Protein backbone atom coordinates (compact mmCIF):
# COMPACT_ATOMS: atom_id res chain seq x y z
CA UNK A 1 0.00 0.00 0.00
CA UNK A 2 2.97 2.32 0.64
CA UNK A 3 1.28 4.24 3.44
CA UNK A 4 3.53 6.33 5.68
CA UNK A 5 3.08 4.76 9.10
CA UNK A 6 4.43 5.26 12.60
CA UNK A 7 4.44 2.53 15.25
CA UNK A 8 5.51 3.39 18.78
CA UNK A 9 6.87 0.67 21.01
CA UNK A 10 7.93 -1.21 17.88
CA UNK A 11 10.88 -3.04 19.41
CA UNK A 12 8.90 -5.94 20.86
CA UNK A 13 5.52 -7.53 21.45
CA UNK A 14 2.39 -5.99 19.98
CA UNK A 15 4.29 -3.07 18.44
CA UNK A 16 6.68 -5.39 16.62
CA UNK A 17 3.81 -7.56 15.34
CA UNK A 18 1.93 -4.52 14.06
CA UNK A 19 5.01 -3.04 12.42
CA UNK A 20 5.80 -6.32 10.64
CA UNK A 21 2.22 -6.63 9.40
CA UNK A 22 2.32 -3.11 7.95
CA UNK A 23 5.76 -3.64 6.43
CA UNK A 24 4.56 -6.90 4.92
CA UNK A 25 1.85 -4.92 3.15
CA UNK A 26 4.48 -2.70 1.54
CA UNK A 27 4.22 0.31 3.83
CA UNK A 28 6.93 2.68 4.99
CA UNK A 29 7.01 2.29 8.77
CA UNK A 30 8.84 4.42 11.31
CA UNK A 31 9.79 2.10 14.16
CA UNK A 32 9.96 4.04 17.40
CA UNK A 33 11.09 3.17 20.93
CA UNK A 34 13.60 4.25 23.52
CA UNK A 35 16.27 1.69 22.58
CA UNK A 36 17.54 1.53 19.01
CA UNK A 37 18.81 -2.07 19.03
CA UNK A 38 15.38 -3.77 19.37
CA UNK A 39 14.01 -1.48 16.66
CA UNK A 40 16.82 -2.53 14.35
CA UNK A 41 15.98 -6.17 15.15
CA UNK A 42 12.38 -5.53 14.11
CA UNK A 43 13.57 -3.91 10.89
CA UNK A 44 15.73 -6.94 10.15
CA UNK A 45 12.77 -9.31 10.40
CA UNK A 46 11.01 -8.05 7.27
CA UNK A 47 11.75 -8.42 3.58
CA UNK A 48 9.04 -5.99 2.44
CA UNK A 49 8.20 -2.34 2.92
CA UNK A 50 10.63 0.25 4.22
CA UNK A 51 11.56 0.19 7.92
CA UNK A 52 13.03 3.30 9.55
CA UNK A 53 14.13 2.71 13.19
CA UNK A 54 14.32 5.86 15.33
CA UNK A 55 15.08 6.16 19.03
CA UNK A 56 12.42 8.34 20.67
CA UNK A 57 11.19 8.95 24.21
CA UNK A 58 7.42 9.29 23.82
CA UNK A 59 7.14 10.90 27.27
CA UNK A 60 9.41 13.82 26.28
CA UNK A 61 7.77 16.61 24.23
CA UNK A 62 11.03 17.63 22.54
CA UNK A 63 11.80 14.06 21.51
CA UNK A 64 8.32 13.59 20.05
CA UNK A 65 8.55 16.92 18.23
CA UNK A 66 11.87 15.89 16.67
CA UNK A 67 10.34 12.60 15.52
CA UNK A 68 7.50 14.29 13.69
CA UNK A 69 9.82 16.88 12.17
CA UNK A 70 11.84 13.98 10.75
CA UNK A 71 8.73 12.36 9.26
CA UNK A 72 7.64 15.69 7.79
CA UNK A 73 11.08 16.30 6.30
CA UNK A 74 11.25 12.80 4.81
CA UNK A 75 7.74 12.45 3.41
CA UNK A 76 5.68 15.56 4.15
CA UNK A 77 2.82 13.47 5.54
CA UNK A 78 1.71 10.70 7.88
CA UNK A 79 -1.09 8.28 7.03
CA UNK A 80 -1.27 5.95 10.06
CA UNK A 81 -0.16 6.18 13.68
CA UNK A 82 -0.34 3.05 15.81
CA UNK A 83 -0.07 4.69 19.22
CA UNK A 84 1.16 1.61 21.06
CA UNK A 85 3.98 2.42 23.50
CA UNK A 86 3.04 1.49 27.04
CA UNK A 87 4.09 -0.37 30.15
CA UNK A 88 2.69 -2.77 32.71
CA UNK A 89 3.55 -3.10 36.39
CA UNK A 90 3.47 -5.81 39.06
CA UNK A 91 0.16 -6.32 40.81
CA UNK A 92 0.00 -3.88 43.74
CA UNK A 93 -2.93 -3.38 46.08
CA UNK A 94 -4.29 0.15 45.81
CA UNK A 95 -3.44 0.87 49.44
CA UNK A 96 0.24 0.17 48.81
CA UNK A 97 0.69 2.27 45.67
CA UNK A 98 3.16 5.15 45.74
CA UNK A 99 2.87 8.48 43.97
CA UNK A 100 5.99 7.61 41.95
CA UNK A 101 4.42 4.37 40.71
CA UNK A 102 1.24 6.19 39.73
CA UNK A 103 3.02 9.00 37.88
CA UNK A 104 5.41 6.66 36.06
CA UNK A 105 2.52 4.63 34.66
CA UNK A 106 0.49 7.65 33.61
CA UNK A 107 3.54 9.33 32.03
CA UNK A 108 4.07 6.44 29.63
CA UNK A 109 0.57 5.08 29.08
CA UNK A 110 -1.37 8.34 28.87
CA UNK A 111 0.99 11.33 28.56
CA UNK A 112 3.01 9.57 25.86
CA UNK A 113 -0.19 8.57 24.08
CA UNK A 114 -1.34 12.20 24.13
CA UNK A 115 1.96 13.61 22.86
CA UNK A 116 2.12 11.28 19.85
CA UNK A 117 -1.57 11.58 19.00
CA UNK A 118 -1.43 15.36 19.29
CA UNK A 119 1.55 15.65 16.94
CA UNK A 120 -0.02 13.18 14.49
CA UNK A 121 -3.35 15.03 14.57
CA UNK A 122 -1.71 18.34 13.69
CA UNK A 123 0.31 16.80 10.86
CA UNK A 124 -2.74 15.03 9.42
CA UNK A 125 -4.83 18.20 9.73
CA UNK A 126 -2.26 20.40 8.00
CA UNK A 127 -1.05 18.07 5.25
CA UNK A 128 -2.42 17.88 1.71
CA UNK A 129 -4.42 15.82 1.05
CA UNK A 130 -5.77 16.22 4.53
CA UNK A 131 -6.52 13.33 6.86
CA UNK A 132 -5.17 10.09 8.27
CA UNK A 133 -5.80 7.43 10.88
CA UNK A 134 -4.79 7.18 14.53
CA UNK A 135 -5.08 3.77 16.23
CA UNK A 136 -4.67 3.80 20.01
CA UNK A 137 -3.71 0.68 21.96
CA UNK A 138 -6.14 0.35 24.83
CA UNK A 139 -6.62 -2.93 26.68
CA UNK A 140 -9.43 -5.03 28.04
CA UNK A 141 -8.39 -3.24 31.25
CA UNK A 142 -10.12 -0.24 29.66
CA UNK A 143 -13.30 -2.19 30.45
CA UNK A 144 -12.53 -4.41 33.44
CA UNK A 145 -9.63 -4.17 35.92
CA UNK A 146 -7.43 -6.92 37.24
CA UNK A 147 -6.72 -7.02 40.97
CA UNK A 148 -3.97 -4.60 42.00
CA UNK A 149 -3.92 -2.70 38.70
CA UNK A 150 -5.23 0.78 39.53
CA UNK A 151 -2.62 2.87 37.63
CA UNK A 152 -2.72 0.66 34.55
CA UNK A 153 -6.52 0.46 34.54
CA UNK A 154 -6.89 4.21 35.03
CA UNK A 155 -4.44 4.90 32.21
CA UNK A 156 -6.33 2.63 29.82
CA UNK A 157 -9.70 4.14 30.72
CA UNK A 158 -8.04 7.47 29.93
CA UNK A 159 -6.98 6.16 26.52
CA UNK A 160 -10.63 5.38 25.74
CA UNK A 161 -11.65 8.95 26.55
CA UNK A 162 -8.78 10.24 24.42
CA UNK A 163 -9.82 8.00 21.52
CA UNK A 164 -13.40 9.24 21.61
CA UNK A 165 -12.34 12.90 21.77
CA UNK A 166 -9.84 12.57 18.91
CA UNK A 167 -12.43 10.73 16.82
CA UNK A 168 -14.95 13.52 17.36
CA UNK A 169 -12.55 16.44 16.86
CA UNK A 170 -10.97 14.76 13.84
CA UNK A 171 -14.17 14.59 11.80
CA UNK A 172 -13.69 18.06 10.35
CA UNK A 173 -10.21 17.13 9.09
CA UNK A 174 -10.79 13.59 7.73
CA UNK A 175 -8.90 12.10 10.67
CA UNK A 176 -10.23 8.76 11.88
CA UNK A 177 -9.35 7.48 15.33
CA UNK A 178 -10.03 4.01 16.69
CA UNK A 179 -8.90 1.79 19.53
CA UNK A 180 -7.82 -1.82 19.83
CA UNK A 181 -8.37 -3.55 23.18
CA UNK A 182 -6.16 -6.60 23.48
CA UNK A 183 -6.55 -9.52 25.87
CA UNK A 184 -3.61 -11.84 26.58
CA UNK A 185 -1.47 -11.61 23.46
CA UNK A 186 1.55 -13.89 23.86
CA UNK A 187 4.35 -11.40 24.52
CA UNK A 188 7.02 -10.93 27.19
CA UNK A 189 4.56 -8.67 29.04
CA UNK A 190 2.11 -11.56 29.52
CA UNK A 191 4.60 -14.37 30.14
CA UNK A 192 3.66 -14.48 33.84
CA UNK A 193 0.22 -15.73 32.82
CA UNK A 194 1.72 -19.11 31.97
CA UNK A 195 2.66 -19.53 35.66
CA UNK A 196 -0.51 -18.04 37.14
CA UNK A 197 -1.78 -14.52 37.80
CA UNK A 198 -4.09 -13.15 40.53
CA UNK A 199 -7.83 -13.51 39.97
CA UNK A 200 -10.66 -11.48 41.48
CA UNK A 201 -11.51 -14.28 43.92
CA UNK A 202 -7.96 -14.37 45.29
CA UNK A 203 -6.80 -17.43 43.37
CA UNK A 204 -3.74 -17.69 41.18
CA UNK A 205 -4.69 -19.12 37.80
CA UNK A 206 -2.93 -19.84 34.52
CA UNK A 207 -4.59 -17.90 31.69
CA UNK A 208 -4.64 -18.78 27.98
CA UNK A 209 -2.86 -16.51 25.52
CA UNK A 210 -3.20 -15.92 21.79
CA UNK A 211 -0.63 -15.48 19.03
CA UNK A 212 0.55 -11.86 18.93
CA UNK A 213 0.51 -12.04 15.11
CA UNK A 214 -3.30 -12.08 15.33
CA UNK A 215 -3.02 -8.59 16.80
CA UNK A 216 -0.73 -7.52 13.96
CA UNK A 217 -3.26 -8.69 11.40
CA UNK A 218 -6.00 -6.76 13.20
CA UNK A 219 -3.97 -3.55 13.12
CA UNK A 220 -3.39 -4.07 9.39
CA UNK A 221 -7.14 -4.48 8.91
CA UNK A 222 -7.86 -1.26 10.82
CA UNK A 223 -5.17 0.65 8.93
CA UNK A 224 -6.55 -0.52 5.60
CA UNK A 225 -10.08 0.79 6.08
CA UNK A 226 -11.17 3.36 3.48
CA UNK A 227 -11.26 6.97 4.63
CA UNK A 228 -15.04 6.96 4.96
CA UNK A 229 -15.03 3.99 7.38
CA UNK A 230 -13.53 3.50 10.82
CA UNK A 231 -13.15 0.68 13.32
CA UNK A 232 -14.03 2.76 16.39
CA UNK A 233 -13.36 0.00 18.94
CA UNK A 234 -12.31 -3.60 18.54
CA UNK A 235 -11.52 -6.27 21.14
CA UNK A 236 -9.11 -9.07 20.22
CA UNK A 237 -8.58 -11.64 22.96
CA UNK A 238 -7.70 -15.21 23.74
CA UNK A 239 -11.00 -17.02 23.26
CA UNK A 240 -11.18 -18.72 26.65
CA UNK A 241 -9.49 -16.14 28.89
CA UNK A 242 -11.43 -15.06 32.01
CA UNK A 243 -12.94 -11.82 30.79
CA UNK A 244 -16.51 -12.35 29.58
CA UNK A 245 -18.93 -13.58 32.24
CA UNK A 246 -17.44 -15.19 35.31
CA UNK A 247 -14.38 -16.78 33.72
Phi and psi in degrees as a GROMACS rama.xvg file:
@    title "Ramachandran Plot"
@    xaxis  label "Phi"
@    yaxis  label "Psi"
@TYPE xy
57.7379  40.7819  UNK-2
-74.1797  156.061  UNK-3
-96.5103  114.39  UNK-4
-122.626  154.954  UNK-5
-131.213  128.11  UNK-6
-122.393  118.813  UNK-7
-89.7424  152.239  UNK-8
64.0454  39.4254  UNK-9
-87.3241  3.43359  UNK-10
-85.7487  -6.0647  UNK-11
-166.26  170.34  UNK-12
55.6924  -135.763  UNK-13
-60.8608  -42.0467  UNK-14
-61.4165  -42.7193  UNK-15
-63.556  -44.5702  UNK-16
-61.8595  -41.2894  UNK-17
-67.0065  -43.9248  UNK-18
-60.8587  -43.4376  UNK-19
-66.2116  -35.6673  UNK-20
-65.3374  -42.6029  UNK-21
-68.3302  -42.242  UNK-22
-61.9139  -40.3832  UNK-23
-62.8428  -21.733  UNK-24
-90.483  4.31157  UNK-25
92.409  12.8583  UNK-26
-81.4417  160.57  UNK-27
-90.6978  122.929  UNK-28
-127.283  120.873  UNK-29
-81.1629  121.273  UNK-30
-100.374  115.783  UNK-31
-120.777  140.135  UNK-32
-175.666  174.553  UNK-33
-71.2526  -39.2939  UNK-34
-103.85  131.077  UNK-35
-74.0599  -36.2108  UNK-36
-58.318  -48.5002  UNK-37
-62.5615  -31.994  UNK-38
-66.7236  -39.9515  UNK-39
-65.991  -34.7137  UNK-40
-63.5976  -42.5463  UNK-41
-60.1269  -46.129  UNK-42
-59.1189  -36.0167  UNK-43
-75.6026  -6.18226  UNK-44
-93.0139  -0.50356  UNK-45
-117.845  150.662  UNK-46
-116.456  9.58076  UNK-47
-132.205  167.442  UNK-48
65.3174  -170.767  UNK-49
-128.11  116.225  UNK-50
-100.472  131.647  UNK-51
-126.811  97.2554  UNK-52
-77.3833  133.368  UNK-53
-140.863  126.253  UNK-54
-74.6332  124.405  UNK-55
-147.17  139.413  UNK-56
-99.0731  106.48  UNK-57
-69.9149  -11.1316  UNK-58
-89.9399  -4.17835  UNK-59
-108.794  114.428  UNK-60
-53.5494  -41.3057  UNK-61
-66.2401  -37.9194  UNK-62
-67.2725  -41.9695  UNK-63
-65.1712  -41.6209  UNK-64
-61.1248  -41.145  UNK-65
-64.9274  -37.7575  UNK-66
-59.9978  -47.6746  UNK-67
-73.2368  -29.1873  UNK-68
-64.9678  -36.9507  UNK-69
-65.161  -45.3288  UNK-70
-62.2124  -41.9943  UNK-71
-63.6989  -42.1185  UNK-72
-66.3239  -37.2349  UNK-73
-74.3153  -44.2204  UNK-74
-130.509  -16.7459  UNK-75
75.5196  4.00854  UNK-76
-163.167  165.777  UNK-77
-139.094  130.032  UNK-78
-98.7269  -37.4943  UNK-79
-140.391  131.033  UNK-80
-114.43  121.967  UNK-81
-98.8832  103.005  UNK-82
-85.7037  86.0422  UNK-83
-112.79  -26.9727  UNK-84
-54.5499  131.952  UNK-85
-168.495  176.553  UNK-86
-142.227  157.32  UNK-87
-113.198  177.013  UNK-88
-149.841  155.635  UNK-89
-59.2928  149.734  UNK-90
-60.3851  125.145  UNK-91
-137.698  122.644  UNK-92
-56.7997  142.077  UNK-93
-53.506  -37.5273  UNK-94
-67.6532  -15.2373  UNK-95
-105.327  0.508979  UNK-96
-68.8828  145.149  UNK-97
-104.106  160.126  UNK-98
-59.0272  -39.179  UNK-99
-64.3685  -40.9589  UNK-100
-63.195  -42.8933  UNK-101
-61.0084  -50.7471  UNK-102
-66.9426  -37.2176  UNK-103
-62.4299  -43.1757  UNK-104
-64.8502  -46.5469  UNK-105
-67.3364  -32.878  UNK-106
-61.8536  -42.3084  UNK-107
-81.3319  -52.3814  UNK-108
-78.0385  -22.9437  UNK-109
-120.967  -49.3452  UNK-110
-62.3974  -44.6068  UNK-111
-63.3119  -39.0374  UNK-112
-61.5403  -43.5108  UNK-113
-62.8273  -47.704  UNK-114
-59.3243  -44.2731  UNK-115
-71.6788  -41.5129  UNK-116
-65.1605  -39.826  UNK-117
-62.4034  -46.5978  UNK-118
-65.5534  -39.6436  UNK-119
-65.888  -41.7221  UNK-120
-58.8475  -47.2746  UNK-121
-64.3543  -40.6486  UNK-122
-64.0577  -45.4266  UNK-123
-66.2055  -34.7303  UNK-124
-67.6542  -38.146  UNK-125
-94.2124  -11.759  UNK-126
-81.9616  166.609  UNK-127
-131.758  121.871  UNK-128
-69.7833  150.219  UNK-129
-74.1468  148.948  UNK-130
117.806  174.146  UNK-131
164.63  -169.612  UNK-132
-138.305  129.983  UNK-133
-113.072  125.414  UNK-134
-116.804  115.41  UNK-135
-95.4875  139.58  UNK-136
-88.9678  107.859  UNK-137
-90.9623  -125.779  UNK-138
175.673  160.24  UNK-139
-66.88  -13.904  UNK-140
-70.0137  -10.23  UNK-141
-73.9298  -9.27262  UNK-142
-114.458  -45.1112  UNK-143
-139.962  126.909  UNK-144
-79.8075  157.583  UNK-145
-92.5644  160.099  UNK-146
-59.1265  138.902  UNK-147
69.0823  31.0008  UNK-148
-125.302  30.9069  UNK-149
-55.1541  -48.6576  UNK-150
-64.1556  -43.0767  UNK-151
-64.1449  -47.0818  UNK-152
-61.9361  -43.968  UNK-153
-62.553  -39.9317  UNK-154
-64.4048  -39.3786  UNK-155
-75.6934  -32.1175  UNK-156
-63.4976  -36.6185  UNK-157
-63.7976  -38.0403  UNK-158
-60.8213  -39.3352  UNK-159
-61.9382  -43.8935  UNK-160
-62.7307  -38.8753  UNK-161
-64.0701  -43.7783  UNK-162
-58.5291  -47.5545  UNK-163
-63.116  -40.8514  UNK-164
-67.9774  -43.2334  UNK-165
-62.9409  -42.3464  UNK-166
-59.8276  -42.1534  UNK-167
-70.0134  -49.1457  UNK-168
-70.4486  -21.621  UNK-169
-81.1821  -12.1616  UNK-170
-56.7884  -39.1582  UNK-171
-69.4932  -14.3645  UNK-172
-121.037  15.6243  UNK-173
60.7849  32.3425  UNK-174
-103.543  118.336  UNK-175
-96.6405  142.24  UNK-176
-136.036  128.142  UNK-177
-134.805  174.752  UNK-178
-137.303  137.972  UNK-179
-109.026  128.18  UNK-180
-110.605  115.875  UNK-181
-107.803  136.619  UNK-182
-122.204  107.686  UNK-183
66.0231  46.7849  UNK-184
-69.6956  141.404  UNK-185
-76.356  93.2013  UNK-186
-134.848  175.522  UNK-187
-59.9662  -31.9421  UNK-188
-64.5095  -27.9983  UNK-189
-107.997  11.2005  UNK-190
-59.3366  -33.0095  UNK-191
-61.2314  -21.1521  UNK-192
-66.1615  -22.0363  UNK-193
-75.3225  -14.8316  UNK-194
-106.081  -13.6496  UNK-195
117.887  132.199  UNK-196
-129.03  156.42  UNK-197
-63.4276  139.265  UNK-198
-109.535  167.281  UNK-199
-63.9354  -24.8587  UNK-200
-91.0679  8.8298  UNK-201
93.5565  -9.69955  UNK-202
-75.0133  159.512  UNK-203
-100.215  131.586  UNK-204
-141.43  140.056  UNK-205
-70.8331  136.547  UNK-206
-117.741  141.727  UNK-207
-68.2658  151.155  UNK-208
-125.072  164.139  UNK-209
-119.335  161.79  UNK-210
-64.2003  128.01  UNK-211
-63.2925  -23.2641  UNK-212
-65.3559  -23.9207  UNK-213
-64.9525  -31.7692  UNK-214
-69.735  -43.3609  UNK-215
-57.0678  -43.042  UNK-216
-66.0422  -32.7153  UNK-217
-69.5515  -40.6669  UNK-218
-61.9605  -41.5093  UNK-219
-61.193  -41.861  UNK-220
-60.0515  -47.2248  UNK-221
-62.377  -43.5309  UNK-222
-65.6568  -27.913  UNK-223
-88.0671  1.33621  UNK-224
-63.6374  144.786  UNK-225
-66.1637  159.849  UNK-226
-57.5201  -28.7118  UNK-227
-86.1997  2.85386  UNK-228
-130.312  150.753  UNK-229
-145.725  138.213  UNK-230
-87.1371  100.797  UNK-231
-67.9651  -49.5966  UNK-232
-142.49  140.367  UNK-233
-143.041  138.578  UNK-234
-111.417  126.288  UNK-235
-124.128  119.456  UNK-236
-147.213  158.777  UNK-237
-60.7564  129.631  UNK-238
-55.3361  -39.8956  UNK-239
-107.378  16.8541  UNK-240
-69.5612  155.228  UNK-241
-78.7793  83.7469  UNK-242
-130.447  -54.958  UNK-243
-81.266  136.35  UNK-244
70.4019  -137.323  UNK-245
-109.763  21.7601  UNK-246
